[in-house]
Amino acid sequence: MTGQHATYTPAAIWFTAPEPQSHSLLEICTRDMAGLLCGTKRKKQVSDLREEGKNAINSPLQPSSIDIHPEDTMLEENAERSMIDPTSKEDPKFKELLRVLIDWINNELEEDRIIVKDLEEDLYDGQVLQKLFEKLSGCKLNIAEVTQSEIGQKQKLLTVLEAVNELLRPNGWCIEWSVDSIHCKNLISIVYLLVGLAMHFQAPIRLPEHVSVQLVVVKKREGLLQSSHVTKELTTTTEMMLGRFERDAFDTLLDHAPDKLSVVKKSLITFVNKHLNKLNLEVTELETQFADGVYLVLLMGLLEDYFVPLHNFFLTPESFEQKVLNVSFAFELMQDGGLKKPKARPEDVVNLNLKSTLRVLYNLFTNYKNAE
């Protein structure tokens, strides 16, 4: 026999057995068909795993689609993974929070010529976090500057996070991050960490308040994937995150009579205009017109009955820093007048935080309401 031809279905494989024949045609057919079956079985297993993951995550209550990676479905028994729901990623407040944090890091590390574009990709190895912590704390960490290996990166992260946790934990911060979660590029852990640092070091930024995200949590139970949705609150109010304000009458007013806020604002506007009108100045919007500190400085001079030299502050401030200096100077004048140091931060007033501005003005009102 000079040759044999065989056609395999469905693969349509053309096989020509030359002479002399070292193996029987039956053996070759059996071997090749077994390989085809094994390959098909492996593909079906991967396909089934992916389909299982999609079915577990997609539900009638959650129409948005979620990208499933092989590692999200090939979980060990009782293991779980979490990912941000796609709708949360598109939430304007969440995107604003990421933008504010990125801009803050870039401003802090400008001298080091470090530019962060993506929190997950740029912070996971600990290099940027090390530089940021050293800049904020003024403490040099005893770790290698550059590490390429995974072990080296995790060791750097461990050192940085130990230093961070030592600062934040005594102030009541819940530690929502770990070496593994940061190194695995868990965006929620990274954001929690950055918010904690920003609040602890009183960063001159305004974080959007009440930012929450939906997480899809996938767990494996008895070989089946189960999904659930969990809400994570990333920010509350600035005051609550700072955790350094004692409650006062102003807090009580806002908590128990929020409907009277407009009445309070009108009373404060009447109070400040009673004095600023002496300089032919008038206020109609409290949160914006006091944000640069100029009216606040002039108001303190009028309340204490002295002239504030114009060279002591910026009469027409242009930069954020100049506005902060103006508000800080006004706070110094308040303390010189016998008032306690304001609980609000100058940066919050400059950032148009209405509650902080009202708190400052309310304090002036209670102390100078009878002043002529």
PLY file of the C-alpha trace (Angstrom):
ply
format ascii 1.0
element vertex 372
property float x
property float y
property float z
element edge 371
property int vertex1
property int vertex2
end_header
0.00 0.00 0.00
1.53 3.29 -1.08
-0.63 5.60 1.02
-3.80 6.05 2.96
-6.14 9.05 3.12
-8.49 9.75 6.04
-10.83 12.68 6.74
-11.75 13.49 10.38
-15.00 15.15 11.27
-15.58 17.87 12.45
-11.99 19.07 12.38
-11.53 18.12 8.70
-7.92 17.07 9.17
-6.13 15.69 6.08
-3.69 12.95 6.95
-1.30 11.15 4.57
0.61 8.17 5.90
3.88 7.68 4.01
5.49 4.31 3.36
7.02 2.63 5.26
4.49 2.81 8.12
6.06 2.82 11.64
2.66 2.96 13.42
-0.66 1.53 12.43
-3.22 3.91 11.02
-5.58 3.01 13.86
-3.00 4.04 16.49
-2.37 7.38 14.77
-6.09 8.09 14.39
-6.74 7.20 18.02
-3.87 9.39 19.28
-4.86 12.41 17.18
-8.52 12.12 18.02
-7.64 11.98 21.75
-5.67 15.18 21.38
-8.60 16.86 19.69
-10.97 15.74 22.43
-8.63 16.94 25.21
-8.24 20.32 23.54
-11.99 20.64 23.14
-12.54 19.66 26.76
-10.06 22.25 28.01
-11.70 25.00 25.96
-15.11 23.97 27.27
-13.86 24.12 30.87
-12.55 27.67 30.43
-15.76 28.66 28.65
-17.88 27.16 31.43
-15.88 29.00 34.10
-16.31 32.33 32.37
-20.00 31.71 31.81
-20.40 30.74 35.47
-18.80 34.00 36.56
-20.96 36.09 34.27
-24.15 34.36 35.37
-23.24 34.85 39.03
-22.56 38.55 38.67
-25.17 39.63 36.15
-28.67 39.81 37.61
-31.99 41.47 36.72
-31.37 44.07 39.41
-28.00 44.98 37.95
-28.23 45.51 34.20
-24.70 46.82 33.76
-22.18 44.37 32.38
-19.01 43.53 34.28
-15.78 42.43 32.71
-14.80 39.04 34.09
-11.17 38.04 34.15
-10.08 34.42 34.50
-8.74 35.11 37.98
-12.18 36.39 39.02
-13.82 33.05 38.27
-11.08 30.55 39.11
-11.39 31.14 42.84
-10.50 28.73 45.58
-13.35 27.42 47.71
-14.60 30.10 50.17
-12.38 32.73 48.51
-13.78 36.03 47.31
-12.97 38.93 45.05
-14.44 42.42 44.84
-14.58 44.94 42.02
-16.09 48.40 41.58
-19.44 48.36 39.85
-19.09 50.04 36.42
-21.88 52.49 37.24
-19.97 53.70 40.30
-16.86 54.29 38.22
-18.84 56.77 36.16
-20.30 58.57 39.16
-19.32 62.28 38.88
-18.51 62.61 42.60
-16.26 59.54 42.50
-14.43 60.82 39.42
-14.06 64.22 41.08
-12.58 62.57 44.19
-9.98 60.77 42.07
-9.12 63.99 40.23
-8.68 65.97 43.46
-6.43 63.29 44.96
-4.28 63.03 41.83
-3.89 66.82 41.60
-2.98 66.96 45.30
-0.26 64.30 44.94
1.19 66.00 41.87
1.30 69.36 43.64
3.01 67.86 46.69
5.61 65.98 44.63
6.19 68.64 41.99
9.75 69.24 43.20
10.50 65.53 42.78
9.21 65.75 39.20
6.75 62.96 39.87
3.56 63.00 37.83
0.75 60.63 38.76
-1.84 59.89 36.10
-3.47 56.71 37.39
-3.76 55.85 41.10
-3.84 52.10 40.55
-0.89 51.90 38.18
1.30 54.58 39.77
0.95 53.83 43.49
0.87 50.04 43.79
4.66 49.54 44.11
5.06 51.93 47.06
7.49 54.33 45.37
5.12 57.30 45.11
3.53 56.55 48.49
6.98 56.64 50.09
7.76 60.03 48.55
4.34 61.41 49.50
4.56 60.27 53.12
8.11 61.63 53.50
7.03 64.99 52.07
3.95 65.27 54.30
5.54 64.01 57.52
9.03 65.40 57.07
10.40 61.99 58.08
12.80 59.99 55.93
11.99 56.28 55.75
14.89 53.85 55.83
14.09 51.88 52.67
15.62 51.48 49.23
14.69 54.17 46.73
13.99 51.85 43.80
12.87 48.22 43.97
11.95 46.15 40.93
11.11 42.78 42.45
7.71 41.98 43.89
9.29 41.08 47.23
11.12 44.41 47.33
7.98 46.34 46.43
5.94 44.65 49.15
8.68 45.27 51.70
8.65 48.96 50.77
4.86 49.03 51.08
5.04 47.33 54.47
7.42 49.97 55.80
5.36 52.85 54.41
2.03 51.49 55.65
3.40 50.75 59.12
4.46 54.40 59.38
1.08 55.60 58.06
-0.92 53.34 60.38
1.11 54.49 63.37
-0.06 58.04 62.67
-3.67 57.42 61.70
-4.80 54.61 64.01
-4.56 56.64 67.26
-6.88 59.24 65.69
-9.64 56.71 65.16
-9.07 55.95 61.49
-10.30 52.53 60.39
-7.47 50.87 58.44
-9.09 49.83 55.16
-5.89 48.96 53.32
-3.09 46.39 53.43
0.13 45.57 51.64
-1.62 42.99 49.45
-4.60 45.18 48.56
-2.39 48.13 47.55
0.02 45.92 45.59
-2.95 44.24 43.85
-4.00 47.70 42.65
-7.22 47.76 44.68
-8.46 51.26 43.92
-10.79 51.45 46.94
-7.93 50.64 49.35
-5.72 53.24 47.67
-8.43 55.91 47.90
-9.10 55.14 51.58
-5.37 55.52 52.28
-5.05 58.82 50.42
-8.16 60.31 52.05
-6.74 59.39 55.46
-3.41 61.06 54.68
-5.09 64.16 53.24
-7.26 64.61 56.32
-4.50 63.88 58.84
-2.08 66.36 57.29
-4.87 68.89 56.61
-4.19 69.04 52.89
-5.24 72.35 51.28
-7.81 70.61 49.11
-11.56 70.21 49.16
-12.61 66.58 48.97
-16.14 66.00 47.69
-18.33 64.93 50.59
-20.48 61.79 50.90
-18.81 59.84 48.10
-19.89 56.18 48.00
-19.29 53.35 45.55
-20.97 50.03 44.91
-18.73 46.97 45.03
-19.57 43.66 43.41
-18.33 40.90 45.73
-17.93 37.44 44.21
-17.58 34.44 46.55
-17.15 30.75 45.83
-19.34 28.42 47.90
-19.55 24.68 47.24
-18.07 25.16 43.80
-20.55 27.87 42.77
-19.94 31.59 42.41
-22.24 33.87 44.39
-22.38 37.63 43.97
-23.59 40.46 46.14
-23.41 44.25 46.18
-21.82 46.19 49.02
-21.80 49.98 49.48
-18.51 51.55 50.55
-18.48 55.11 51.89
-15.22 56.79 50.88
-15.84 60.26 52.34
-18.31 61.75 54.81
-18.16 65.42 55.77
-14.92 67.30 56.12
-15.50 67.85 59.82
-16.27 64.22 60.53
-13.20 63.05 58.62
-10.98 65.49 60.42
-12.36 64.13 63.66
-11.03 67.07 65.62
-14.10 69.25 66.17
-15.93 69.35 69.45
-19.65 69.76 69.01
-20.98 73.20 69.83
-24.19 75.21 69.58
-23.71 75.60 65.84
-23.68 71.83 65.36
-26.81 71.52 67.48
-28.53 74.14 65.36
-27.72 72.34 62.10
-28.63 68.91 63.48
-31.93 69.78 65.12
-33.14 72.78 63.13
-31.72 72.58 59.59
-34.83 74.34 58.30
-33.64 77.43 60.16
-30.34 77.59 58.26
-31.68 80.25 55.90
-32.75 82.32 58.90
-29.26 82.02 60.37
-27.69 83.09 57.07
-29.93 86.14 56.88
-29.04 87.08 60.44
-25.34 86.75 59.71
-25.63 88.81 56.51
-27.41 91.56 58.46
-24.71 91.43 61.14
-21.70 91.68 58.79
-23.31 94.36 56.59
-24.03 96.49 59.67
-20.26 96.90 60.00
-18.97 96.52 56.42
-21.39 99.22 55.22
-19.17 101.68 57.07
-16.63 101.02 54.30
-19.33 101.07 51.60
-19.08 97.29 51.29
-22.00 94.88 51.18
-22.30 91.11 51.37
-25.00 89.04 49.69
-23.30 85.61 49.47
-21.50 84.48 52.62
-19.65 81.47 51.21
-18.14 83.29 48.22
-17.50 86.84 49.42
-15.49 85.75 52.47
-13.50 83.10 50.61
-10.51 85.31 49.78
-10.20 86.58 53.39
-10.32 90.30 52.52
-13.76 91.01 54.00
-12.90 88.87 57.00
-9.78 90.96 57.76
-11.63 94.24 57.29
-14.53 93.01 59.44
-12.19 92.19 62.31
-10.73 95.69 62.17
-14.20 97.20 62.30
-15.32 94.96 65.17
-12.19 95.73 67.22
-12.24 99.40 66.16
-8.82 99.68 64.53
-7.42 100.14 61.04
-5.66 97.17 59.50
-2.65 98.37 57.45
-3.17 97.32 53.83
0.36 95.97 53.54
-0.44 93.34 56.18
-2.64 91.33 53.80
-3.41 90.85 50.12
-6.09 93.34 49.14
-6.58 91.66 45.75
-5.40 88.07 46.25
-4.94 86.07 43.07
-3.61 82.67 44.16
-4.99 80.05 46.51
-1.99 80.55 48.80
-2.61 84.30 49.10
-6.25 83.69 50.02
-5.24 81.17 52.67
-2.76 83.67 54.12
-5.51 86.30 54.30
-7.91 84.00 56.15
-5.12 82.83 58.45
-4.29 86.47 59.22
-7.96 87.14 60.05
-7.90 84.15 62.41
-4.86 85.64 64.15
-6.74 88.92 64.59
-9.62 87.00 66.17
-7.28 85.38 68.66
-5.69 88.77 69.39
-9.21 89.98 70.20
-9.62 87.29 72.84
-11.51 84.72 70.76
-10.52 81.06 70.69
-8.76 79.74 67.65
-11.44 79.05 64.99
-12.30 75.40 64.57
-12.57 75.73 60.81
-9.47 75.58 58.65
-8.46 78.56 56.48
-8.31 76.18 53.49
-11.96 75.19 54.02
-13.11 78.81 53.96
-11.09 79.45 50.78
-12.54 76.29 49.23
-16.07 77.72 49.64
-17.05 75.32 52.39
-20.29 76.96 53.54
-20.42 75.18 56.88
-16.89 76.31 57.79
-17.59 79.90 56.74
-20.84 79.98 58.70
-19.06 78.58 61.75
-16.49 81.40 61.66
-19.09 84.12 61.18
-21.41 82.64 63.78
-18.57 82.77 66.29
-18.06 86.46 65.49
-21.79 87.10 65.79
-22.04 85.55 69.26
-19.11 87.66 70.49
-19.81 90.98 68.75
-23.59 91.04 68.20
-23.89 94.07 70.50
-20.95 95.94 68.94
-21.80 99.25 67.25
0 1
1 2
2 3
3 4
4 5
5 6
6 7
7 8
8 9
9 10
10 11
11 12
12 13
13 14
14 15
15 16
16 17
17 18
18 19
19 20
20 21
21 22
22 23
23 24
24 25
25 26
26 27
27 28
28 29
29 30
30 31
31 32
32 33
33 34
34 35
35 36
36 37
37 38
38 39
39 40
40 41
41 42
42 43
43 44
44 45
45 46
46 47
47 48
48 49
49 50
50 51
51 52
52 53
53 54
54 55
55 56
56 57
57 58
58 59
59 60
60 61
61 62
62 63
63 64
64 65
65 66
66 67
67 68
68 69
69 70
70 71
71 72
72 73
73 74
74 75
75 76
76 77
77 78
78 79
79 80
80 81
81 82
82 83
83 84
84 85
85 86
86 87
87 88
88 89
89 90
90 91
91 92
92 93
93 94
94 95
95 96
96 97
97 98
98 99
99 100
100 101
101 102
102 103
103 104
104 105
105 106
106 107
107 108
108 109
109 110
110 111
111 112
112 113
113 114
114 115
115 116
116 117
117 118
118 119
119 120
120 121
121 122
122 123
123 124
124 125
125 126
126 127
127 128
128 129
129 130
130 131
131 132
132 133
133 134
134 135
135 136
136 137
137 138
138 139
139 140
140 141
141 142
142 143
143 144
144 145
145 146
146 147
147 148
148 149
149 150
150 151
151 152
152 153
153 154
154 155
155 156
156 157
157 158
158 159
159 160
160 161
161 162
162 163
163 164
164 165
165 166
166 167
167 168
168 169
169 170
170 171
171 172
172 173
173 174
174 175
175 176
176 177
177 178
178 179
179 180
180 181
181 182
182 183
183 184
184 185
185 186
186 187
187 188
188 189
189 190
190 191
191 192
192 193
193 194
194 195
195 196
196 197
197 198
198 199
199 200
200 201
201 202
202 203
203 204
204 205
205 206
206 207
207 208
208 209
209 210
210 211
211 212
212 213
213 214
214 215
215 216
216 217
217 218
218 219
219 220
220 221
221 222
222 223
223 224
224 225
225 226
226 227
227 228
228 229
229 230
230 231
231 232
232 233
233 234
234 235
235 236
236 237
237 238
238 239
239 240
240 241
241 242
242 243
243 244
244 245
245 246
246 247
247 248
248 249
249 250
250 251
251 252
252 253
253 254
254 255
255 256
256 257
257 258
258 259
259 260
260 261
261 262
262 263
263 264
264 265
265 266
266 267
267 268
268 269
269 270
270 271
271 272
272 273
273 274
274 275
275 276
276 277
277 278
278 279
279 280
280 281
281 282
282 283
283 284
284 285
285 286
286 287
287 288
288 289
289 290
290 291
291 292
292 293
293 294
294 295
295 296
296 297
297 298
298 299
299 300
300 301
301 302
302 303
303 304
304 305
305 306
306 307
307 308
308 309
309 310
310 311
311 312
312 313
313 314
314 315
315 316
316 317
317 318
318 319
319 320
320 321
321 322
322 323
323 324
324 325
325 326
326 327
327 328
328 329
329 330
330 331
331 332
332 333
333 334
334 335
335 336
336 337
337 338
338 339
339 340
340 341
341 342
342 343
343 344
344 345
345 346
346 347
347 348
348 349
349 350
350 351
351 352
352 353
353 354
354 355
355 356
356 357
357 358
358 359
359 360
360 361
361 362
362 363
363 364
364 365
365 366
366 367
367 368
368 369
369 370
370 371
